Structure formats: structure tokens, C-alpha cells
């Protein structure tokens, strides 16, 4: 079964490609040779993003001083920005149904009209809604991330006879569905804290409601492959999560984590520090400082450092610069930029509502003006910004 958005990007005239940074870092030799080409969670009935209840906020984490370049919410509240919130993809809803689970889990929390996972499932703070609009964003990002990897679902050198695979933080389940189709003899498990996955799936796939931040209950040395993707802003202690993955992975098995950095990269000086695109990274970095939840997934080095500390070897790293909007002239990069910009413009408010309101204390008009400013910048394509995505893959030693 392929995802609703899984269509190949059209390819007119290639030209000046948006830079791709590649930094393979082999560490400690491992059981198998290096990379080839190409979401962890426990096994209970509770998923892994975080809790959007207006209640108390996580205690401040001891990090660096407050950023001096951060603009306050009042800056955006004073602006007169016309809100041209038109999605390139229209208003189509993403159809989904839930697996058989307790009705309690379906009693979602609501903040400013958006629904979030039930606190009975996880006591973690997670910023993302789980309603139809948010699910549409997840599906668009799924396609964008596969385009970044040249239409591949993974980069680890997996054999075709793997038996068990885990997708941590599966979201709408599109990656898990496509992976299960590609590996029909492998049992695939997708975990999440929201039951938003479809029920019509390949026979070798199952979805569990599970919180990846709690102790995993899968048997040790069970999985051949553990996949984690786009869990930015969901985890405080990545090393602990990787240690759970290490425990449940077979010796010689692979873990692969792909995630993006919140601070945009601009190589031609077109991103002013008072632009919404630049401030986006500043704001999420400040939220990380206040809550301890990691948003600077690449700049902090949390992925490769946590994976190494958990005991994995043969660690390999690949970095990709993906445009935030369709500003490049190269057709492939333009397509990636289109999908990334459409994903964000479809539901900017879904990214902002919880943490910007609960942690940063922004008023509704401040969030609305910031969202409108960001949408305008993405549509104008005058700022040539990129999101840096990183893939880290590693193995559990054969003698573990």
C-alpha cells in the first residue's frame, strides 16, 4: 500500500542544486560494513509524543543564557499582517481510523479548538495536535522526507530477510505501511501516543499505542531494525531512549534516526535576523531552554552522541540541506522545497498553539501575526533558507 502522496516528483530542468552536506562518521568498528543506500517505543498500550494540556509546564532546563536575538511576541502582535492562509494542497481531510483500543484513549485534550493526545497515554509534553489538519501535515512531510532520501524509506543496509522491525513515533503510519509493503515477510510494529493510524494496512503490520519515553516492554534482542523519524521536540533524554532501543535490538541489527534542525541555514545572506524564518529557530531554541525538550536536533549533537553513549557502533552520519520553499532552480530541490513549505503553511498554527501559548506566553494575535509573516516569507521565496536534516544509523555489536 503506498501513501496517498507517494507520487514521483516531476523533473524539468536541473540546475544549481541546493547544497547537500555529507559527513560520514564511522566510529568503533562494527559487525557489518558501512552504509548502504537507501520510532522506538515500548510495547504497552500508550504512545510517545507529548502532552498539550494547559496545566503546569516542564521545569526549566539548565542551558545557556537567554538568546539576545530573540524577538518577543509583542513584536509580532504590533504588526499589521494580512493573513493569506491558503494551502497549496487545499482543505482535503486525511482519512484515518483507529485500531481497537480503549475508548479512554480517544478522549482527546482540546486547546484553542485543536485536539491533542490523551494524558492517560503519556505524561510527556508534546506540542503537536492529532486532528485531521495535523495529520495532513504529517503525510506531506512523509513525502518530503522520502524525496530527500531519493525516494527511499531507509538508508541502513538491511537484508531482505529481516524478521522484525519497529517504527517509533509512527504518526499517521505511512512510513510503516510502505515499509511493510516492501518487506512482506517482516513483522512491522508502529508505535505512537495517538491512535490516528488507518485500520486498512498490510497483514504484516500492526499499530500499538505506546509512549517511547517509558521503559520498553519488548523482549531483548528482538528487532532487526528500529526506525525513528521526525521526533524533534518530543524527547528530553534521547540517550535513555536509545538505550531502550539497544536493549531490544538484535546483535548486528540497525537503528536509524532521521530528524531536522529548527534553526534554518542560509548560505547567501538573504535571511534577516528579524525575519520570521530566522526567528523560528530562535523561538524553538528558547522553548528548549525553558522546558528541556530537545529541538536543536542537529546543532546539539544529541542524535550521534546519544546513540554512541547507548553502546552502538559503526555510527554513520549523513546531512542534507533541504529548501524551506521552492526557491531553487534545480527541479528536485524545488520539489522538496514545495512540499516542505506546503506542509508548514498548511498548519503553522498547529506548530505554535501549545508551546508558544503555554511556555512563551504569546497572545492569540501575536501567534496569528507570526504565522502570517512566516507564510508570506515562504510564498515570496525571497529568503533562500534550508532545513538541515540528519540521518544517523548505527549497529548493535555482534558480541553484545
Rosetta blueprint (number, residue, H / E / L):
1 X L
2 X L
3 X L
4 X L
5 X L
6 X L
7 X L
8 X L
9 X L
10 X L
11 X L
12 X L
13 X L
14 X L
15 X L
16 X L
17 X L
18 X L
19 X L
20 X L
21 X L
22 X L
23 X L
24 X L
25 X L
26 X L
27 X L
28 X L
29 X L
30 X L
31 X L
32 X L
33 X L
34 X L
35 X L
36 X L
37 X L
38 X L
39 X L
40 X L
41 X L
42 X L
43 X L
44 X L
45 X L
46 X E
47 X L
48 X L
49 X L
50 X L
51 X L
52 X L
53 X L
54 X L
55 X L
56 X L
57 X L
58 X L
59 X L
60 X L
61 X L
62 X L
63 X L
64 X L
65 X L
66 X L
67 X L
68 X L
69 X L
70 X L
71 X L
72 X L
73 X H
74 X H
75 X H
76 X H
77 X H
78 X L
79 X L
80 X L
81 X L
82 X L
83 X L
84 X L
85 X L
86 X L
87 X L
88 X L
89 X L
90 X L
91 X L
92 X L
93 X L
94 X L
95 X L
96 X L
97 X L
98 X L
99 X L
100 X L
101 X L
102 X L
103 X H
104 X H
105 X H
106 X H
107 X L
108 X L
109 X E
110 X E
111 X E
112 X L
113 X L
114 X E
115 X E
116 X E
117 X L
118 X L
119 X L
120 X L
121 X L
122 X L
123 X L
124 X L
125 X L
126 X L
127 X L
128 X L
129 X L
130 X L
131 X L
132 X H
133 X H
134 X H
135 X H
136 X H
137 X H
138 X H
139 X H
140 X H
141 X H
142 X H
143 X H
144 X H
145 X H
146 X H
147 X H
148 X H
149 X L
150 X L
151 X L
152 X L
153 X L
154 X L
155 X L
156 X L
157 X L
158 X L
159 X L
160 X L
161 X L
162 X L
163 X L
164 X E
165 X E
166 X E
167 X E
168 X E
169 X L
170 X L
171 X L
172 X L
173 X L
174 X H
175 X H
176 X H
177 X H
178 X H
179 X H
180 X H
181 X H
182 X H
183 X L
184 X L
185 X L
186 X L
187 X E
188 X E
189 X E
190 X E
191 X E
192 X E
193 X L
194 X L
195 X L
196 X L
197 X L
198 X L
199 X L
200 X L
201 X L
202 X L
203 X L
204 X L
205 X E
206 X E
207 X E
208 X E
209 X E
210 X E
211 X L
212 X L
213 X L
214 X L
215 X L
216 X L
217 X L
218 X L
219 X L
220 X L
221 X L
222 X L
223 X E
224 X E
225 X E
226 X E
227 X E
228 X E
229 X E
230 X L
231 X L
232 X L
233 X L
234 X L
235 X L
236 X L
237 X L
238 X H
239 X H
240 X H
241 X H
242 X H
243 X H
244 X H
245 X H
246 X H
247 X H
248 X H
249 X E
250 X E
251 X E
252 X E
253 X E
254 X E
255 X E
256 X E
257 X E
258 X E
259 X E
260 X E
261 X E
262 X L
263 X L
264 X L
265 X E
266 X E
267 X L
268 X L
269 X L
270 X L
271 X L
272 X L
273 X L
274 X L
275 X L
276 X H
277 X H
278 X H
279 X H
280 X H
281 X H
282 X H
283 X H
284 X H
285 X H
286 X H
287 X H
288 X H
289 X H
290 X H
291 X H
292 X L
293 X L
294 X L
295 X L
296 X E
297 X L
298 X L
299 X L
300 X L
301 X L
302 X H
303 X H
304 X H
305 X H
306 X H
307 X H
308 X H
309 X H
310 X L
311 X L
312 X L
313 X E
314 X E
315 X E
316 X E
317 X E
318 X E
319 X E
320 X E
321 X E
322 X E
323 X E
324 X L
325 X L
326 X L
327 X L
328 X L
329 X L
330 X L
331 X H
332 X H
333 X H
334 X H
335 X H
336 X H
337 X H
338 X H
339 X H
340 X H
341 X H
342 X H
343 X H
344 X H
345 X H
346 X H
347 X L
348 X H
349 X H
350 X H
351 X H
352 X H
353 X H
354 X H
355 X H
356 X H
357 X H
358 X H
359 X L
360 X L
361 X L
362 X L
363 X L
364 X H
365 X H
366 X H
367 X H
368 X H
369 X H
370 X H
371 X H
372 X H
373 X H
374 X H
375 X H
376 X H
377 X H
378 X H
379 X H
380 X H
381 X L
382 X L
383 X L
384 X L
385 X E
386 X E
387 X E
388 X E
389 X E
390 X E
391 X E
392 X E
393 X E
394 X E
395 X E
396 X L
397 X L
398 X L
399 X L
400 X L
